[in-house]
């Protein structure tokens, strides 16, 4: 039985500690579901980069602030942000007020658009690294088995670094791949796991 602000208690969310409704909703409805839309992909790129050094729940709590201040994650609009926009964003307590992260979101937007032009979509670019262009499906039984990075995230982050992306090292890259469902790391007994 669920209510507006609660979730079923009899289902297994192994590894997802805590019971913050925002975190549970994210786990159940978004994390690990394959993203095929570049706008959603860019949203995760901005949020994952902002998360560097912080907890993910902090970013989830600021997500609506990011939606408002970062033009609903419209990469074309963000790519045109100016120094004045950076200063405006530095005053907004609804986002992480880190100048380097804000500036990287703007420069990464430009690079994101370059990749779209080169590959047709950012999703296609990422899938070009996946075996057979299909998501990696792991079969972890415990959280301890899940790596912080893999040769796949190493290769992608290395290529993105070569393209001048910022705040997207291999650990952030791996978290991004998990979030967008290009690596399925739901534990084998998690109710969200599909295979």
N, C-alpha and C positions, 0 to 999 in steps of 0.2 A: 504494500500500500504506500502510495506517495501523496504528498501534498505539494502545494506550490513551491515551497522552499526546502523540500526534502527529496531524497532519492531512495530507491529500494535498498534495504539494509542486507538483504539476503543474497545479493549478487557479489561476485568476486572481482575486486579491483586490486589485484596483488601488486604491491610495490608503490601504490599511490597512497601515501600516508596523509593523514589529516582528513578533515571532513568539511573543509570550506566548500560551500555549494558552488562557487565560481570554478574552483579547481575540479570538482567532480563533474560539473557540466562540460567543462573543456575536455576532460578525459573521455567522457561517454559520447560526446557529440562531434568532437573535432580531431583530437590527437590520433594520429595514425591512419586517418582516412585520406585516401589518395586525392590530392589536389590536382585538378586539370585546368584550372582557371588562373591565368597569369596575375590578375589583380589580387587574388587571395594569396598566391605565391609571394607577391611583393609584400603584402601585409606581414606574412610570417618572416620574410627577410628583414624587414625593418624591426619587428618586435624581437626576433632572436638576436639581432645585433645590439639592440638596446639592453638586452638582458645580460650581456657580458658582465660577470662579476656580481650579479644580483640574483635573487631568487625568482623563479618563474611566476610565482603568485604575485609578486610585486608588479610585474609587467601585465599580468592579467587584470589587476586592479586599475591599471592606468590605460588599458586598451581603448576605452571610450575616449579618453583624453587624446590619445594618438589619432584616433579616427577623426576627431574634430580638427586638431591642429595640423595634421598631415593630410588634409584634403581627401579624407576617406581613402587614403592610400592610392591616390592617383599618381602614378610614377611620372607622367608627363608634366603635371602641375608642380610636383615636388622638385623635379629637375630644373625648374625655372626659379626656385627660391633664391633669394638674394641675401646679402649680409644683413639687411634689415630684418628679413624673416628669421634669420638665426638669432638675432638679438631679441625679437619678439618671443621666439620659442624658449629662449633662455629664461624668460620671466614667467613661463607657464608652469605652475606647480602640478598640472595634470599629466605631465610627462616626466621622463628622466631628464633633468636639466644638466646634461653633460655636453659641453660644446663640441667635443670631438665626435661623440655619437650623433649629435644633430647634424653636424657637417658631413659625417659619413653617410647618413641617410640621404642627403641631397646628392652627394657625388655617386653613391651607389645607385640612385634612381637613374642617373644619366647612363651609367654602365649597364644597368638592367635593360634600358631601352636599346642600347647597342647590341646586346645579346639577342633581344627580340628580333631586331633587324637581321642579324646574322643567321639565326636558327629558326626564325618563324615564330618562336615563342620561348619564354624562359623555361617552361615545362619541358619542351623538346630538348633544350640544352642540357638540363639535368638528367633527363632520361637517356641521353647519349652516353652517360657514364654507367648506367645500370646494365647488368648482365641481360642481354636480349631486350633491353629497353623496358624491362618489367621490374616492379618493386621487389626488393630483397625481403624474404619472409624468414625471420629467425624463429627458433624454437626454444627460447630461454625459459627455464623453469624458475629461476630466482633472479632478483635484481642484481645480485653480485656477479652474475654471468654477463650482464650487458656492458659492453665496452664504452668508454668515453669517446673513442674515435676508432676508425677502421681504415684499411687501405683505400676504401672507396671515398670516405670523407677526406682523407689525405689528398687524394688525386683531385677531387673537386675543389677543395679549398686552395690547393696549389695553383690550379688553373685560374681560379677567381682572383687570387692574389696577383698573379701575372697580369690579369686584366685590370688591376688596381682597386679591387674591392677592399673595403676596410671593415674591421670588426667581423671577420668571417673566417677565423681560423678553423682548424680541423674539428675541435670540440663543438664549436657553435654550428659548424656545418653538419656534424652528425646529429645534433639536436634538431636542426632544421629538417634533415631527411626523415627523422622520426616523426616530427610534427606534421609534415605534409604527406606522410604515408608512403614515402619512397623506400623506407625501411620500416618493416612492421616489427616493432619490439614489444607489442603487448605480450605479456607472459602467457604461456600455453593454457593456463586455466582462467585467464581473464575473460570476462563475459563479452568484451568488445572484440575479441579475436575471431577472425572469420575463417582461418585455416590452420 
